[in-house]
Amino acid sequence: MIRRKRVTTLLTILAWLIAACVPITPVAVPSDSATTPGETPSESTAVASQAPGHVDVSINNFAFDPPVLTVTVGSTVTWTNLQAVPHTTTSDTDEWDSDTLAQGSTFSHTFTTAGAFTYHCNIHHFMTATIVVTEAPPPPPTEEPTEEPTEEPQNADVSINNFAFDPPVLTVTVGTTVTWTNLQGVPHTSSSDTNEWDSGNLTQGKSFDHNFATVGAFPYHCNIHGSMKAMVVVTQ
């Protein structure tokens, strides 16, 4: 009886020793962001981001949105036609031409120089818009100058003649005063599209001044002759 108990005890110890030598392999538990091979990640985990300098313009309801877009040099603009009617994005100066864009189609163009670039739809010519490209702002100076030079006031002129503003697109810097002068024997006005200024009626030889204190693109027109349109582009 005693021998049988000893044998049982020895077998129990032996079984415990064997169990202690067997390695236990941990089971990997997949995290929430893991995907099964061959499985497409869900929209909640797949995040698409736009690279810096990439800007979108939508084409819908027979219009470009936004109608005036300001970007920096090096930016890429992508037009997307959201309408069931075909459209194009076509530069007024042959800088680019998308050809016909069906619904859902896109077209991209990279702007490498500063300036104001007007464009239209070749199918619906009343659809017009403008891309204003400005130089990238310079890095901040490491040291502030001990004495800042006084900048002289800047001035620019626009003539009104033959039922047109000349130049049709004027680029100036912040703080510039623009003077419109009517050279024609017919009265005209210089009137901001966004109510920034209004010259009232200018008879032949009369002038009107406006100072531009902020950066941006400022379209304007003649209140008497609605077909007369132009733009002042203000940069730093």
Number of C-alpha atoms within 10 A of each C-alpha: 5 6 8 9 10 11 10 11 12 12 12 11 10 12 11 11 11 9 10 10 8 8 7 8 6 6 6 6 7 9 7 7 10 10 13 8 7 6 7 9 14 10 8 7 11 10 8 7 6 8 9 9 13 15 16 16 19 17 27 16 12 16 18 23 15 14 16 19 20 17 19 18 17 19 21 18 19 15 22 23 25 18 18 12 14 19 27 25 27 20 20 17 10 8 12 15 19 17 15 17 21 16 16 13 14 19 18 18 16 14 20 14 13 17 19 21 18 18 24 21 25 19 15 13 10 11 18 20 20 21 21 22 22 24 15 13 8 6 6 7 7 6 6 8 8 6 6 7 7 6 7 8 8 13 15 13 16 19 17 26 16 12 17 18 23 15 14 15 20 20 16 19 17 16 20 19 17 19 16 22 23 25 19 18 11 15 19 27 24 29 20 20 17 10 8 12 14 19 17 15 19 20 16 16 13 14 20 18 17 17 14 20 14 13 16 19 21 18 19 24 21 25 19 15 13 9 11 18 20 20 20 21 22 21 21 14
